[in-house]
Each structure stands twice: as structure tokens, then as C-alpha cells.
């Protein structure tokens, strides 16, 4: 199965290079055995550091327990789901000839980095180092004729990027980077030689940040921004994140990431856009205007309502008062205690439906996404997906710092569009094609077939294309969604 997957990926990239009017391409995906369950404490710690709510020293403590190429309407990027919807990765190629890498697609950061052939995993506690996982694809600069270090004072500069669950250290580099057939011939990225053990697993080589350049540790223009209007027909990133419904497999079909537009076969009605609440574009921000639990309204504090919409985050984190109010509305819910600080548990027999609004429509979260399962194998209490983001933090948030982090727990329930001009985020109801309860797609969408893994595969001809002209048609291919704890 693996050789077929590699051949399919190569075949797709070849077709993308040849023409922008190719038919939709759907990739059959492998299913692998399940790995360890989600570590919610690690996820919470990651968020706190990522958004400046905790210092690097505290973050490392364990819990208390382009090229002038063709114009295209849009392109779909393959993405994978591993271990219950924790994060999503797609494939990029770097260098000449191209070397292929899986990178997490993260709208909560802005840097591109990949591990290189000098990669070591070094413990932050023992300081001991060992070679990176032998199954991890590593970037080899010596094999790329287009590789270079950035000009000027940046030559060979060492940069550290920190996450709550670890950090990476590497050298600033430039090379040709391609994703979905779009290429930036001199994209700046971090070639990583040192990383914290467990930060990524064997199949993942790095991260593709999809937020704005103002928060990039490398001070580089993110790949999607570098493409600009020269290659993208619309300044949009569209996401349908498909949840995993199979507890026995590691990888399952995971939805569609659309670079440069949206796929109208995957949502019904209009995309409800709301402009970002801050003047400077940093994270993709919205204002949480309302919340309800099982149909009953819960008060949300206006002074902490700014929310980051983050595809690289599994859970939903929020301010203590508001999170407590949400769980107070759930019969039998209580604090999870010192084993899972900041989290709440509730009776597993209780269905919890939380709905959120961001200045417009109200969007319900599926009961299955609110429930992370029993806290212990035989427990009758289940762990909730919304946690207290302020638990254990030691930095007072400044103006514009998000009080809420809205991750995949919410995003799996909507079609999401991140729009650069004007800076805004929009949500839409999922269509029946995407597993939602909305109406069928419009007549400009063809009904897709069913992929090898049994998931609906969206049509490429249905992408919204505000600036399309001539014969360029949208191109989508099936995503893989992979859970990976960062």
C-alpha cells in the first residue's frame, strides 16, 4: 500500500505542473494501526506557550501530574488524520530536484521549518541527544542545486522556535518550495538541526505556518502570502476538516485544504465573514460574541472575547470564568483535578452541545467532538474538550492577545475560510457532501464519488473563483488528516 501511495503523490504533482485545467484527482489513502491516545495536558501546554501565556521555562515543566507562474483558481492540498483529529498535515516539496516532506498545516503560526540531515532530538531535562527518527524524511541541502542561505546578515543565522511541548533550532535557508503545484523559487524557511523529542513523529518533518508574517520567528513571508495575486486567484485558504470515525486506525481521509479559494461542494448557503477585530494582522482572530450549552445562553466576558482560529490546535481553550460558566451549565460536570489541570469532566451518559457565535450566526459543536472519552478506562466520567487556558499561566495577556483559542473541536463542524483581503474569517454550514446537515451543494457542483477509504471525495469544479478567467479550473484532491501532538 505504501508504494502505491508514493506513486500516487508523484503522479499528482506531475499533473499539477503540466496544466491548471486537469480533472479532479482523488488519492486512495492507507490505514495504519492506532498509536497512543491524545495527551490533553501536552496540548494545553502547547497553547499557553504558543500564545504567550506562559514563559519558556514554565512551558518545559511537566504538568502537576513565487515564481511568476500560472494563475490558478485554487488548489487542494493532501492532508492526513492521525490519532483522533489532533492536527493536520500536507505535503510540500523543497529543493531542486524536489524533496518531499509532510508538514502540519497551522493557521496559528507563520514559520515554515523542516528537519535536516543533521537532525538530533535533544532532551530539555537531561540534555542528552540522539539522531532523529530514521523514518522521518530529512532535508538534504547538498542534494539541492537551488539551496542558498539568505543574503546579508542573516547568513547562517540560528533561530529558535518554541512550542509548549518543545522547541526547534535551525539555520535560516532559502530554496524552491512547492505546494499543490504553486512554487516560490526562493522561500525562506528554517532548516532544523535540533528538536525536542516527541515534538513530531516519524512521518512529520515540520510545520507550515499559515498565519501572518508579523508573528514569524524567522521574519520571513509565509508561503501562502508570498504566492500573492500573481499565482492565487483569491486571497483565501479554505478548510474542511473531516473527523476520524474509526478508533482502530491511525490514518483516515481527512477533508480538503484549498489554497487560493474555497470549494462550494463542501458547504451550503453563504460564508458568514466577520472582519478581524485588530488593526494589525497577526493570528487569524475573531470576537466570540455568544455561547450556549444545550440551548441555554452562557455569559461571555467581552474583555477576553478575542479568539484565535487555529487549525493546528485540537481543543478549545478559554478564560477561567467563561469556561467555568460553560461547564456549570452541564449537569454533573466538575473539575478534572490535578491529573488534568484546567480541564473538566462530566458523566459519559450526558450529551453536551455547545454552540458558539462570532458576531454572526451561531455554530453548534457536535456532542462527539465535546467528549474526549473516559478519563480512565473504566470511568463513568468523560473529559471535556473545552479547558481553562489561564490555568497555570504566568504572563498577563496584553491588548490583542486572544483570550480564546478555537481549535479543531469547533472547526470540524463548519467550513472555514481564512481571507487575507480584508483580513477576516468566515464560517459556513457543511453540505451533505461534507457530512453536514446543510442542503446539497449548488448546481455548479458535481456529486463526488466515494474514495477508497469510504469517505466522500469533493469535486474540483465547484471551487468559488472570484477572479477566475479563461480556462483555468479548480483543482482539488483528497486530503489525508493526521493527528499529531505538537
Buried (B, 14 or more C-beta within 10 A) or exposed (E): EEEEBEEBBEEBBEBBEEBBEBEBBBBBBBBBEBEEEBBBBBBBBBBBBBBBBBBEEBBBEEBEEBBEBEBBBBBBBBBBBBBBBBBBBBBBBBBBEBBBBBBBBBBBBBBBBBBBEBBBBBEEEEEEEEEBBEEBBBBBBEEBEBBEBBEEEBEEBEBEBBBBBBBBBBBBBBBBBBBBBBBBBBBBBBBBBBBBBBBBBEBBBBBBBBBBBEBBBBBBBBBBBBBEEEBBBBBBBBBBBBBBEBEEBBBBBBBBBBBBBBBBBBBBEEBBBBBBBBEEBBBBBBBBBBBBBBEEEBEBBEEBBBBBBBBBBBBBBBBBEBBBBBBEBBEEBEBBEEEBBBBBBBBBEBEBBBBBBBBEBEBBBBEEBBBBBBBEEEEEBBBBBBBBBBBBBEBEBEEEBBBBBBBBBBBBBBBBBBBBEEBBBBBBBBBBBBBBEBEEBEEEBBEBEEBBBEBBBBBBBBBBBEBBEEEBBBBBBBBBBBBBBB
